Amino acid sequence: MLKDNVVIGDGILDDELFILYLNHSLYYSLMTMHGNVGIKCNIINERSFILWHRRLSHISIERVKRLVNDGVLEALDFTDFSTCVDCIKRK
């Protein structure tokens, strides 16, 4: 891979999948030198009820509360509970 005629990484094809090896220090210095840092960071609340609702195939709030009470899951934040559009579409 090239950026402004400078090699910032390379890769190989392994079983129909490309494996990329980036020179991170060179890549980040090039990006910051041009004033374009395009790296996005997504913050995930691991204690979110809706996150676990989706991870566990849209199980009910009662079942999630039972998992919390049984100690399978840590205490969750149920304040983000709202109507799940995917659950409504299934019904």
Biotite code that builds the C-alpha atoms (Angstrom):
import biotite.structure as struc

atoms = struc.array([
    struc.Atom([0.000, 0.000, 0.000], chain_id="A", res_id=1, res_name="MET", atom_name="CA", element="C"),
    struc.Atom([1.234, 3.428, -0.899], chain_id="A", res_id=2, res_name="LEU", atom_name="CA", element="C"),
    struc.Atom([0.464, 6.898, 0.388], chain_id="A", res_id=3, res_name="LYS", atom_name="CA", element="C"),
    struc.Atom([2.078, 9.713, -1.582], chain_id="A", res_id=4, res_name="ASP", atom_name="CA", element="C"),
    struc.Atom([4.540, 7.227, -3.117], chain_id="A", res_id=5, res_name="ASN", atom_name="CA", element="C"),
    struc.Atom([5.618, 6.002, 0.338], chain_id="A", res_id=6, res_name="VAL", atom_name="CA", element="C"),
    struc.Atom([5.067, 2.369, 1.314], chain_id="A", res_id=7, res_name="VAL", atom_name="CA", element="C"),
    struc.Atom([2.966, 2.282, 4.470], chain_id="A", res_id=8, res_name="ILE", atom_name="CA", element="C"),
    struc.Atom([2.234, -1.432, 4.426], chain_id="A", res_id=9, res_name="GLY", atom_name="CA", element="C"),
    struc.Atom([2.077, -4.625, 2.471], chain_id="A", res_id=10, res_name="ASP", atom_name="CA", element="C"),
    struc.Atom([0.071, -7.811, 2.507], chain_id="A", res_id=11, res_name="GLY", atom_name="CA", element="C"),
    struc.Atom([-0.266, -11.350, 1.289], chain_id="A", res_id=12, res_name="ILE", atom_name="CA", element="C"),
    struc.Atom([-3.129, -13.404, -0.083], chain_id="A", res_id=13, res_name="LEU", atom_name="CA", element="C"),
    struc.Atom([-3.770, -16.370, 2.208], chain_id="A", res_id=14, res_name="ASP", atom_name="CA", element="C"),
    struc.Atom([-6.639, -18.750, 1.415], chain_id="A", res_id=15, res_name="ASP", atom_name="CA", element="C"),
    struc.Atom([-8.597, -16.080, -0.520], chain_id="A", res_id=16, res_name="GLU", atom_name="CA", element="C"),
    struc.Atom([-8.136, -13.529, 2.289], chain_id="A", res_id=17, res_name="LEU", atom_name="CA", element="C"),
    struc.Atom([-5.699, -10.623, 2.268], chain_id="A", res_id=18, res_name="PHE", atom_name="CA", element="C"),
    struc.Atom([-3.598, -10.223, 5.409], chain_id="A", res_id=19, res_name="ILE", atom_name="CA", element="C"),
    struc.Atom([-2.301, -6.665, 5.733], chain_id="A", res_id=20, res_name="LEU", atom_name="CA", element="C"),
    struc.Atom([0.828, -5.612, 7.564], chain_id="A", res_id=21, res_name="TYR", atom_name="CA", element="C"),
    struc.Atom([0.941, -1.880, 8.193], chain_id="A", res_id=22, res_name="LEU", atom_name="CA", element="C"),
    struc.Atom([3.882, 0.192, 9.301], chain_id="A", res_id=23, res_name="ASN", atom_name="CA", element="C"),
    struc.Atom([1.798, 1.901, 12.001], chain_id="A", res_id=24, res_name="HIS", atom_name="CA", element="C"),
    struc.Atom([4.340, 4.502, 13.041], chain_id="A", res_id=25, res_name="SER", atom_name="CA", element="C"),
    struc.Atom([4.903, 5.640, 9.455], chain_id="A", res_id=26, res_name="LEU", atom_name="CA", element="C"),
    struc.Atom([1.169, 5.534, 8.675], chain_id="A", res_id=27, res_name="TYR", atom_name="CA", element="C"),
    struc.Atom([0.192, 7.668, 11.682], chain_id="A", res_id=28, res_name="TYR", atom_name="CA", element="C"),
    struc.Atom([3.010, 10.153, 11.127], chain_id="A", res_id=29, res_name="SER", atom_name="CA", element="C"),
    struc.Atom([1.889, 10.603, 7.509], chain_id="A", res_id=30, res_name="LEU", atom_name="CA", element="C"),
    struc.Atom([-1.722, 11.088, 8.575], chain_id="A", res_id=31, res_name="MET", atom_name="CA", element="C"),
    struc.Atom([-0.917, 13.632, 11.280], chain_id="A", res_id=32, res_name="THR", atom_name="CA", element="C"),
    struc.Atom([1.585, 15.426, 9.053], chain_id="A", res_id=33, res_name="MET", atom_name="CA", element="C"),
    struc.Atom([-1.227, 16.098, 6.584], chain_id="A", res_id=34, res_name="HIS", atom_name="CA", element="C"),
    struc.Atom([-3.609, 17.091, 9.356], chain_id="A", res_id=35, res_name="GLY", atom_name="CA", element="C"),
    struc.Atom([-6.036, 14.339, 8.473], chain_id="A", res_id=36, res_name="ASN", atom_name="CA", element="C"),
    struc.Atom([-6.504, 11.906, 11.301], chain_id="A", res_id=37, res_name="VAL", atom_name="CA", element="C"),
    struc.Atom([-9.359, 9.752, 10.084], chain_id="A", res_id=38, res_name="GLY", atom_name="CA", element="C"),
    struc.Atom([-9.385, 7.203, 12.873], chain_id="A", res_id=39, res_name="ILE", atom_name="CA", element="C"),
    struc.Atom([-12.742, 6.758, 14.540], chain_id="A", res_id=40, res_name="LYS", atom_name="CA", element="C"),
    struc.Atom([-13.164, 5.286, 17.970], chain_id="A", res_id=41, res_name="CYS", atom_name="CA", element="C"),
    struc.Atom([-16.441, 3.712, 18.959], chain_id="A", res_id=42, res_name="ASN", atom_name="CA", element="C"),
    struc.Atom([-17.116, 3.593, 22.678], chain_id="A", res_id=43, res_name="ILE", atom_name="CA", element="C"),
    struc.Atom([-19.257, 0.647, 23.701], chain_id="A", res_id=44, res_name="ILE", atom_name="CA", element="C"),
    struc.Atom([-20.986, 0.465, 27.050], chain_id="A", res_id=45, res_name="ASN", atom_name="CA", element="C"),
    struc.Atom([-20.421, -3.203, 27.967], chain_id="A", res_id=46, res_name="GLU", atom_name="CA", element="C"),
    struc.Atom([-23.040, -2.931, 30.708], chain_id="A", res_id=47, res_name="ARG", atom_name="CA", element="C"),
    struc.Atom([-25.797, -1.781, 28.365], chain_id="A", res_id=48, res_name="SER", atom_name="CA", element="C"),
    struc.Atom([-28.988, -3.835, 28.421], chain_id="A", res_id=49, res_name="PHE", atom_name="CA", element="C"),
    struc.Atom([-29.713, -3.239, 24.736], chain_id="A", res_id=50, res_name="ILE", atom_name="CA", element="C"),
    struc.Atom([-26.220, -4.457, 23.806], chain_id="A", res_id=51, res_name="LEU", atom_name="CA", element="C"),
    struc.Atom([-26.763, -7.757, 25.640], chain_id="A", res_id=52, res_name="TRP", atom_name="CA", element="C"),
    struc.Atom([-30.336, -7.983, 24.334], chain_id="A", res_id=53, res_name="HIS", atom_name="CA", element="C"),
    struc.Atom([-28.916, -7.949, 20.799], chain_id="A", res_id=54, res_name="ARG", atom_name="CA", element="C"),
    struc.Atom([-25.941, -10.196, 21.590], chain_id="A", res_id=55, res_name="ARG", atom_name="CA", element="C"),
    struc.Atom([-28.209, -12.853, 23.077], chain_id="A", res_id=56, res_name="LEU", atom_name="CA", element="C"),
    struc.Atom([-30.567, -13.014, 20.081], chain_id="A", res_id=57, res_name="SER", atom_name="CA", element="C"),
    struc.Atom([-33.076, -10.446, 21.350], chain_id="A", res_id=58, res_name="HIS", atom_name="CA", element="C"),
    struc.Atom([-34.067, -12.220, 24.554], chain_id="A", res_id=59, res_name="ILE", atom_name="CA", element="C"),
    struc.Atom([-36.644, -10.622, 26.839], chain_id="A", res_id=60, res_name="SER", atom_name="CA", element="C"),
    struc.Atom([-35.837, -8.135, 29.587], chain_id="A", res_id=61, res_name="ILE", atom_name="CA", element="C"),
    struc.Atom([-37.111, -10.610, 32.194], chain_id="A", res_id=62, res_name="GLU", atom_name="CA", element="C"),
    struc.Atom([-34.694, -13.275, 30.972], chain_id="A", res_id=63, res_name="ARG", atom_name="CA", element="C"),
    struc.Atom([-31.767, -10.816, 31.031], chain_id="A", res_id=64, res_name="VAL", atom_name="CA", element="C"),
    struc.Atom([-32.695, -9.789, 34.585], chain_id="A", res_id=65, res_name="LYS", atom_name="CA", element="C"),
    struc.Atom([-32.726, -13.479, 35.538], chain_id="A", res_id=66, res_name="ARG", atom_name="CA", element="C"),
    struc.Atom([-29.232, -13.911, 34.080], chain_id="A", res_id=67, res_name="LEU", atom_name="CA", element="C"),
    struc.Atom([-28.054, -10.923, 36.128], chain_id="A", res_id=68, res_name="VAL", atom_name="CA", element="C"),
    struc.Atom([-29.680, -12.299, 39.309], chain_id="A", res_id=69, res_name="ASN", atom_name="CA", element="C"),
    struc.Atom([-28.144, -15.748, 38.706], chain_id="A", res_id=70, res_name="ASP", atom_name="CA", element="C"),
    struc.Atom([-24.707, -14.159, 38.329], chain_id="A", res_id=71, res_name="GLY", atom_name="CA", element="C"),
    struc.Atom([-24.257, -15.142, 34.680], chain_id="A", res_id=72, res_name="VAL", atom_name="CA", element="C"),
    struc.Atom([-24.056, -11.472, 33.663], chain_id="A", res_id=73, res_name="LEU", atom_name="CA", element="C"),
    struc.Atom([-22.716, -8.552, 35.658], chain_id="A", res_id=74, res_name="GLU", atom_name="CA", element="C"),
    struc.Atom([-25.107, -5.799, 36.707], chain_id="A", res_id=75, res_name="ALA", atom_name="CA", element="C"),
    struc.Atom([-26.454, -4.025, 33.639], chain_id="A", res_id=76, res_name="LEU", atom_name="CA", element="C"),
    struc.Atom([-27.670, -0.535, 32.913], chain_id="A", res_id=77, res_name="ASP", atom_name="CA", element="C"),
    struc.Atom([-31.362, -0.849, 32.024], chain_id="A", res_id=78, res_name="PHE", atom_name="CA", element="C"),
    struc.Atom([-31.850, 2.898, 31.428], chain_id="A", res_id=79, res_name="THR", atom_name="CA", element="C"),
    struc.Atom([-31.188, 2.489, 27.709], chain_id="A", res_id=80, res_name="ASP", atom_name="CA", element="C"),
    struc.Atom([-34.093, 0.071, 27.327], chain_id="A", res_id=81, res_name="PHE", atom_name="CA", element="C"),
    struc.Atom([-36.305, 1.117, 24.461], chain_id="A", res_id=82, res_name="SER", atom_name="CA", element="C"),
    struc.Atom([-38.442, -0.506, 21.818], chain_id="A", res_id=83, res_name="THR", atom_name="CA", element="C"),
    struc.Atom([-36.328, -2.845, 19.711], chain_id="A", res_id=84, res_name="CYS", atom_name="CA", element="C"),
    struc.Atom([-37.220, -2.342, 16.049], chain_id="A", res_id=85, res_name="VAL", atom_name="CA", element="C"),
    struc.Atom([-35.833, -5.779, 15.105], chain_id="A", res_id=86, res_name="ASP", atom_name="CA", element="C"),
    struc.Atom([-38.089, -7.471, 17.663], chain_id="A", res_id=87, res_name="CYS", atom_name="CA", element="C"),
    struc.Atom([-41.132, -5.627, 16.318], chain_id="A", res_id=88, res_name="ILE", atom_name="CA", element="C"),
    struc.Atom([-40.255, -6.607, 12.750], chain_id="A", res_id=89, res_name="LYS", atom_name="CA", element="C"),
    struc.Atom([-40.073, -10.282, 13.772], chain_id="A", res_id=90, res_name="ARG", atom_name="CA", element="C"),
    struc.Atom([-43.534, -10.217, 15.264], chain_id="A", res_id=91, res_name="LYS", atom_name="CA", element="C"),
])
